Amino acid sequence: MTTQAGASRLAVMNFLNEVAGDFPNAISLASGRPAEAFFDLDHWLEAIPLYQRELATRWGVTRADAGRRLAQYGRTNGLINELVAAQLKLDEGVQTRGEHIVIGAGCQEALALCLLSLCRAPNEVVLARDPTYIGMTGVADLHGIEIVPLYAKDDGLADELRSVTERLGNEGKRARAFYLIPEFDNPTGAVLSQLVRQELLDVCAEQRILVLEDNPYGMFRYEGERVPPMYALDRSGSVIYLFTYSKTLCPAVRIGGAVVPDTLFGDAAAARALVAELGERKSFLTVNTSQLNQALIGGVLLAENGTLQRLVTPQRDHYRKNRDLMLAALAAEFGGSGEGIRWNRPEGGFFLTMDLPFRFGQEEVLQCARERHVIPMPLSFFSLSGICQESIRLAFSNVPSAQIAEGVARLGQFILQYEEVCHAAI
């Protein structure tokens, strides 16, 4: 049964959608959607016949027959697996084979399949940093899977992971999975260093915990040295890599998936069994992922010679520009504000976080939207245990560049007004 905390987390997305609908003229700094300026539906639809022709050649049938097969039910684990494997190797440094990939209806389905396959018994739990992505917490809450939070900073995370795992063992529980977004985390924008990634992998190998490495933002690094995915650093078979095309192409295509390592802790048969189980579960959830949507992705990958770098480059430049505009606006608005107000500078991704000198929750979102016509996202909405009450997440990916400074200025007006009210009440 979903806990009260779980019920609250499940209501977050509905609340934010309602706020956006109730205040349509507000500037949203809450939406982490990709920028629509780079959606090219006509071009993408033209890629479907390209993939259709490739299938006709591969199958030795006419183009019309290939089209009819595309329109039919398909293989549960996916149709474009080999093309995806090649793209992941070229763009993200993930070495895999098509038979170890399960194509899902977006990464969200792949994540759900993994959690349901790994956490089957009541005493099997998933670990996550606090705060973390609400898509994962929502899946766990819906299916009654316990989430155990980790709070340590990066340099103490591996030690906390080991101690929490041992504590759970003493309680008769078993940590089966550890969910992470190590590259430009949602919601914090943080990046785990290679050293910390390796330390976590060592503990997970020792404790036989599978890392669910979610990497939707890996191709959107603006500065600094690229850190290899945990999957690429893994030597024990302890990482399942989760990928999506929602950010690099568009969310509506609903194509993502999971990459299972060649072995699970050295056991190749166990890895094959997990791939099979993911497919079996999927067959009863969505039967198979839309082959037309897969054909769109497959055609784009064929047209781009297996890599999305050319398509992602202008997007990355745009998001970098928006990040810099937001950082400049924050510095101009809050640079002399003193204690209590600070923000991070993410090296990539779609978000940054900001600390405030007062609590910012659901009521403050409504007040901010109603009075100042700007919508930020409380960081507490992502919390597993109610922390981060005085922090917000600001998304710069979907807001028009021309509105960023105005949105930050409106936020500044609300913060000033709120602080004055708080001081007057003392």
C-alpha positions as CSV (number, residue, x, y, z in Angstrom):
1,M,0.0,0.0,0.0
2,T,1.3,3.5,-0.8
3,T,2.4,5.4,2.2
4,Q,1.3,8.9,3.0
5,A,4.6,10.2,1.8
6,G,4.2,8.2,-1.4
7,A,0.7,9.6,-1.9
8,S,2.1,13.1,-1.6
9,R,4.9,12.3,-4.1
10,L,2.4,10.9,-6.6
11,A,0.4,14.1,-6.4
12,V,3.3,16.4,-7.3
13,M,3.0,16.2,-11.1
14,N,-0.7,16.7,-11.1
15,F,-0.2,19.8,-8.8
16,L,2.4,21.3,-11.1
17,N,0.3,20.7,-14.2
18,E,-2.7,22.4,-12.5
19,V,-0.6,25.4,-11.6
20,A,0.7,25.8,-15.1
21,G,-2.9,25.5,-16.4
22,D,-4.3,27.9,-13.8
23,F,-1.6,30.5,-14.6
24,P,-1.0,30.2,-18.3
25,N,0.7,33.6,-18.5
26,A,3.2,32.8,-15.8
27,I,6.8,32.2,-16.8
28,S,7.6,28.6,-15.9
29,L,11.0,27.9,-14.4
30,A,9.6,24.5,-13.3
31,S,9.4,22.7,-16.7
32,G,12.3,20.4,-17.5
33,R,11.0,19.7,-21.0
34,P,13.3,19.9,-24.0
35,A,13.1,23.0,-26.2
36,E,10.5,22.7,-28.9
37,A,12.5,24.9,-31.3
38,F,14.5,21.7,-32.2
39,F,11.5,19.5,-33.0
40,D,11.5,18.7,-36.7
41,L,8.5,16.4,-37.2
42,D,8.4,16.5,-41.0
43,H,12.1,15.5,-41.2
44,W,11.7,12.7,-38.6
45,L,8.7,11.3,-40.3
46,E,10.7,11.1,-43.5
47,A,13.1,8.8,-41.7
48,I,10.5,6.1,-41.4
49,P,10.5,5.1,-45.1
50,L,14.3,5.1,-44.9
51,Y,14.2,2.5,-42.1
52,Q,11.4,0.7,-44.0
53,R,13.7,0.3,-47.0
54,E,16.5,-1.0,-44.8
55,L,14.2,-3.6,-43.3
56,A,13.0,-4.7,-46.8
57,T,16.6,-5.3,-47.8
58,R,17.4,-7.1,-44.5
59,W,14.4,-9.3,-44.6
60,G,14.4,-9.9,-48.4
61,V,10.9,-8.6,-48.9
62,T,9.2,-5.8,-50.8
63,R,9.1,-2.3,-49.3
64,A,5.3,-2.7,-49.0
65,D,5.7,-6.0,-47.1
66,A,8.2,-4.4,-44.8
67,G,5.7,-1.6,-44.1
68,R,3.0,-4.1,-43.3
69,R,5.3,-5.9,-40.8
70,L,6.1,-2.5,-39.2
71,A,2.4,-1.9,-38.7
72,Q,2.0,-5.3,-37.0
73,Y,2.7,-6.4,-33.5
74,G,6.5,-6.8,-33.1
75,R,9.2,-8.3,-31.0
76,T,8.7,-7.6,-27.3
77,N,12.4,-6.6,-26.6
78,G,12.6,-4.3,-29.6
79,L,13.3,-3.9,-33.3
80,I,16.1,-1.3,-33.5
81,N,18.4,-2.8,-30.8
82,E,21.5,-3.1,-33.0
83,L,21.2,0.5,-34.2
84,V,20.7,1.7,-30.6
85,A,23.8,-0.3,-29.5
86,A,25.9,1.4,-32.1
87,Q,24.6,4.8,-31.1
88,L,25.2,4.3,-27.4
89,K,28.8,3.2,-28.2
90,L,29.5,6.2,-30.4
91,D,27.8,8.9,-28.3
92,E,27.9,7.7,-24.7
93,G,30.8,5.2,-24.5
94,V,28.4,2.3,-23.7
95,Q,29.6,-1.0,-25.2
96,T,26.8,-3.5,-25.6
97,R,25.0,-5.8,-28.0
98,G,21.5,-5.7,-29.3
99,E,20.4,-8.8,-27.4
100,H,21.2,-7.2,-24.1
101,I,18.9,-4.2,-24.8
102,V,15.2,-4.0,-24.0
103,I,13.5,-1.2,-25.9
104,G,10.8,0.4,-23.8
105,A,8.0,3.0,-24.2
106,G,10.4,5.6,-23.0
107,C,12.9,5.2,-20.2
108,Q,10.1,5.3,-17.7
109,E,8.8,1.9,-18.7
110,A,12.3,0.4,-18.7
111,L,12.8,1.8,-15.2
112,A,9.5,0.3,-14.0
113,L,10.4,-3.1,-15.6
114,C,13.8,-3.1,-13.8
115,L,12.3,-2.2,-10.4
116,L,9.6,-4.8,-10.7
117,S,12.0,-7.5,-11.7
118,L,14.6,-6.7,-9.0
119,C,12.4,-5.9,-6.1
120,R,9.9,-8.8,-6.1
121,A,9.8,-9.7,-2.4
122,P,8.5,-7.4,0.4
123,N,11.9,-7.2,2.0
124,E,13.7,-6.2,-1.2
125,V,14.2,-2.4,-1.4
126,V,15.7,0.2,-3.8
127,L,18.2,2.8,-2.7
128,A,18.3,6.4,-3.9
129,R,19.9,9.7,-3.0
130,D,17.7,12.2,-1.4
131,P,16.4,14.2,-3.3
132,T,15.9,12.2,-6.5
133,Y,13.9,12.0,-9.7
134,I,10.2,11.7,-8.9
135,G,9.6,9.4,-11.9
136,M,11.5,6.7,-10.0
137,T,9.8,7.3,-6.7
138,G,6.4,7.3,-8.3
139,V,7.0,3.8,-9.9
140,A,8.2,2.5,-6.5
141,D,5.3,4.0,-4.6
142,L,2.7,2.7,-7.1
143,H,4.0,-0.9,-6.7
144,G,4.7,-0.8,-2.9
145,I,8.5,-1.0,-3.3
146,E,10.3,0.6,-0.3
147,I,12.8,3.4,-1.1
148,V,15.6,3.9,1.3
149,P,17.3,7.3,1.1
150,L,21.0,8.2,1.2
151,Y,22.0,11.6,2.4
152,A,25.8,11.8,2.3
153,K,27.8,14.2,0.2
154,D,29.8,12.7,-2.6
155,D,32.9,12.0,-0.5
156,G,30.9,10.0,2.0
157,L,28.4,8.4,-0.3
158,A,30.2,5.0,-0.6
159,D,30.6,4.7,3.1
160,E,27.0,5.5,3.7
161,L,26.0,3.0,1.0
162,R,27.9,0.3,2.8
163,S,26.6,1.1,6.3
164,V,22.9,1.4,5.1
165,T,23.2,-1.9,3.3
166,E,24.5,-3.6,6.4
167,R,21.8,-2.0,8.5
168,L,19.1,-3.2,6.1
169,G,20.6,-6.7,6.4
170,N,20.3,-6.6,10.2
171,E,16.6,-5.6,9.7
172,G,16.0,-8.6,7.4
173,K,15.9,-6.4,4.3
174,R,18.0,-6.6,1.1
175,A,19.1,-3.7,-1.1
176,R,18.5,-4.9,-4.6
177,A,19.0,-1.7,-6.6
178,F,20.6,1.7,-6.3
179,Y,19.0,4.3,-8.6
180,L,21.3,7.1,-9.7
181,I,21.6,9.9,-12.3
182,P,25.3,10.5,-12.0
183,E,25.5,12.9,-14.9
184,F,23.6,16.2,-14.4
185,D,21.2,14.8,-11.8
186,N,17.6,15.7,-11.8
187,P,16.8,17.7,-9.7
188,T,20.2,19.0,-8.5
189,G,22.2,19.2,-11.7
190,A,25.2,17.6,-9.9
191,V,27.8,15.3,-11.4
192,L,29.5,12.4,-9.6
193,S,33.2,12.3,-10.1
194,Q,34.9,9.3,-11.6
195,L,36.4,8.5,-8.2
196,V,33.1,8.5,-6.5
197,R,31.5,6.4,-9.3
198,Q,34.3,3.8,-8.9
199,E,33.9,3.7,-5.1
200,L,30.2,3.1,-5.5
201,L,30.8,0.4,-8.0
202,D,33.1,-1.3,-5.6
203,V,30.6,-1.3,-2.8
204,C,27.8,-2.5,-5.1
205,A,29.9,-5.4,-6.4
206,E,30.7,-6.3,-2.8
207,Q,27.1,-6.1,-1.7
208,R,25.6,-7.4,-5.0
209,I,23.5,-4.3,-5.6
210,L,22.6,-3.5,-9.1
211,V,23.0,0.2,-10.1
212,L,20.2,1.6,-12.2
213,E,22.2,4.3,-14.1
214,D,19.8,6.8,-15.6
215,N,21.5,9.1,-18.2
216,P,19.0,11.4,-20.0
217,Y,21.3,14.4,-20.0
218,G,24.7,12.8,-20.8
219,M,25.0,14.4,-24.3
220,F,24.4,17.9,-22.9
221,R,27.7,18.8,-21.3
222,Y,28.7,22.5,-21.7
223,E,32.1,22.6,-20.1
224,G,34.5,20.5,-18.1
225,E,35.8,17.0,-18.8
226,R,33.4,14.2,-19.7
227,V,33.2,11.5,-17.0
228,P,32.6,7.9,-18.3
229,P,29.2,6.4,-17.5
230,M,29.3,4.0,-14.6
231,Y,28.4,1.3,-17.1
232,A,31.7,1.9,-18.9
233,L,33.6,1.8,-15.6
234,D,31.9,-1.4,-14.3
235,R,34.0,-4.5,-14.3
236,S,31.7,-6.8,-12.2
237,G,28.4,-6.6,-14.0
238,S,26.6,-4.4,-11.5
239,V,25.2,-1.7,-13.7
240,I,22.0,-1.6,-15.8
241,Y,22.1,1.4,-18.1
242,L,18.9,3.4,-18.8
243,F,18.7,5.5,-21.9
244,T,16.1,7.7,-23.7
245,Y,15.6,9.6,-26.9
246,S,13.1,12.0,-25.2
247,K,15.7,14.7,-24.7
248,T,17.9,14.2,-27.8
249,L,15.0,14.0,-30.2
250,C,11.6,14.4,-28.6
251,P,9.4,13.1,-25.8
252,A,6.5,12.1,-27.9
253,V,8.4,9.3,-29.7
254,R,8.4,7.4,-26.4
255,I,11.5,5.4,-27.1
256,G,14.0,4.5,-24.4
257,G,15.2,1.3,-22.8
258,A,17.6,-0.7,-20.5
259,V,21.0,-2.1,-21.2
260,V,21.7,-5.2,-19.2
261,P,25.4,-6.0,-18.7
262,D,27.0,-9.1,-20.3
263,T,27.1,-10.7,-16.8
264,L,25.5,-10.0,-13.5
265,F,28.3,-10.2,-11.0
266,G,30.2,-12.5,-13.4
267,D,27.2,-14.7,-14.2
268,A,26.3,-14.6,-18.0
269,A,23.3,-16.9,-17.5
270,A,21.9,-14.6,-14.9
271,A,22.2,-11.6,-17.3
272,R,20.4,-13.5,-20.0
273,A,17.7,-14.5,-17.5
274,L,17.2,-10.9,-16.5
275,V,16.8,-9.8,-20.1
276,A,14.2,-12.5,-20.6
277,E,12.4,-11.5,-17.5
278,L,12.3,-7.8,-18.5
279,G,10.8,-9.0,-21.8
280,E,8.2,-11.2,-20.2
281,R,7.0,-8.5,-17.9
282,K,6.9,-6.0,-20.8
283,S,4.8,-8.4,-22.9
284,F,2.0,-8.1,-20.3
285,L,2.4,-4.4,-19.8
286,T,2.7,-2.9,-23.3
287,V,3.0,-6.1,-25.5
288,N,5.8,-4.3,-27.6
289,T,7.0,-0.8,-28.1
290,S,5.5,0.9,-31.1
291,Q,7.4,-0.3,-34.2
292,L,6.5,2.9,-36.1
293,N,8.1,5.0,-33.4
294,Q,11.1,2.6,-33.4
295,A,11.3,3.0,-37.2
296,L,11.4,6.8,-36.8
297,I,14.4,6.4,-34.4
298,G,16.0,3.8,-36.6
299,G,15.6,6.0,-39.7
300,V,17.2,9.0,-37.9
301,L,20.1,6.9,-36.8
302,L,20.6,5.5,-40.3
303,A,20.5,9.1,-41.8
304,E,22.9,10.3,-39.1
305,N,25.4,7.4,-39.6
306,G,24.7,6.1,-36.1
307,T,25.3,9.2,-34.0
308,L,23.2,12.0,-32.8
309,Q,26.0,14.5,-32.3
310,R,25.1,16.7,-35.3
311,L,21.5,17.0,-34.1
312,V,22.4,17.5,-30.5
313,T,25.1,20.2,-31.1
314,P,22.7,23.1,-31.7
315,Q,20.5,22.0,-28.8
316,R,23.5,21.9,-26.5
317,D,24.5,25.4,-27.6
318,H,21.0,26.6,-26.9
319,Y,20.8,25.1,-23.4
320,R,24.3,26.4,-22.6
321,K,23.1,29.9,-23.6
322,N,20.0,29.6,-21.4
323,R,22.1,28.3,-18.5
324,D,24.4,31.3,-18.9
325,L,21.5,33.7,-19.1
326,M,20.0,32.3,-16.0
327,L,23.3,32.4,-14.1
328,A,23.8,36.1,-15.2
329,A,20.3,37.0,-14.1
330,L,20.7,35.3,-10.7
331,A,23.9,37.2,-10.2
332,A,22.3,40.5,-11.1
333,E,19.3,39.9,-9.0
334,F,20.8,38.2,-5.9
335,G,24.5,39.0,-6.1
336,G,24.4,41.2,-3.0
337,S,21.8,39.3,-1.1
338,G,24.2,37.8,1.5
339,E,23.5,34.8,3.6
340,G,20.8,32.3,2.8
341,I,20.6,32.8,-1.0
342,R,23.0,30.8,-3.2
343,W,22.9,28.6,-6.3
344,N,25.0,26.1,-8.1
345,R,26.6,26.3,-11.6
346,P,25.9,23.0,-13.4
347,E,28.3,21.9,-16.1
348,G,25.4,20.6,-18.2
349,G,21.9,19.3,-18.1
350,F,18.6,21.2,-17.8
351,F,18.5,22.4,-14.2
352,L,20.2,24.3,-11.3
353,T,19.2,24.5,-7.7
354,M,18.9,27.6,-5.4
355,D,18.8,27.8,-1.6
356,L,16.5,30.4,0.0
357,P,16.4,31.8,3.5
358,F,12.8,30.5,4.1
359,R,10.6,27.5,3.4
360,F,9.3,27.2,-0.2
361,G,6.6,24.6,-0.7
362,Q,3.3,24.1,-2.4
363,E,1.6,27.3,-0.9
364,E,4.6,29.4,-1.9
365,V,4.4,28.1,-5.5
366,L,0.8,29.2,-5.7
367,Q,1.5,32.5,-4.2
368,C,4.5,33.1,-6.5
369,A,2.4,32.2,-9.5
370,R,-0.6,34.3,-8.5
371,E,1.3,37.4,-7.4
372,R,4.4,37.5,-9.5
373,H,3.5,35.2,-12.5
374,V,6.5,32.9,-12.3
375,I,6.6,29.2,-11.3
376,P,9.7,27.6,-9.7
377,M,9.8,24.0,-8.5
378,P,10.3,23.3,-4.8
379,L,13.2,20.9,-4.3
380,S,11.2,19.3,-1.4
381,F,8.9,17.8,-4.1
382,F,11.8,15.5,-5.0
383,S,12.7,14.6,-1.4
384,L,12.2,11.1,0.0
385,S,12.1,12.3,3.6
386,G,11.0,15.9,3.6
387,I,14.4,17.6,3.4
388,C,15.3,20.5,1.1
389,Q,12.4,22.6,2.4
390,E,14.3,25.8,1.8
391,S,15.5,25.1,-1.8
392,I,14.0,25.3,-5.3
393,R,14.9,23.8,-8.7
394,L,15.1,26.2,-11.6
395,A,14.8,24.7,-15.1
396,F,16.3,26.6,-18.1
397,S,15.7,24.1,-20.8
398,N,12.2,24.9,-21.9
399,V,11.8,28.6,-21.0
400,P,12.3,31.0,-23.9
401,S,15.7,32.7,-23.7
402,A,14.1,36.2,-23.8
403,Q,12.0,35.4,-20.7
404,I,14.8,34.1,-18.4
405,A,15.9,37.5,-17.0
406,E,12.3,38.5,-16.5
407,G,11.4,35.2,-14.8
408,V,14.4,35.6,-12.4
409,A,13.4,39.2,-11.7
410,R,9.9,38.2,-10.8
411,L,11.3,35.5,-8.6
412,G,13.5,38.1,-6.9
413,Q,10.4,40.3,-6.3
414,F,8.6,37.5,-4.6
415,I,11.6,36.6,-2.4
416,L,12.0,40.2,-1.4
417,Q,8.3,40.6,-0.6
418,Y,8.3,37.3,1.3
419,E,11.3,38.2,3.4
420,E,9.8,41.5,4.3
421,V,6.6,39.8,5.5
422,C,8.6,37.3,7.5
423,H,10.6,40.1,9.2
424,A,7.5,42.1,9.9
425,A,6.0,39.1,11.7
426,I,9.0,38.7,14.0
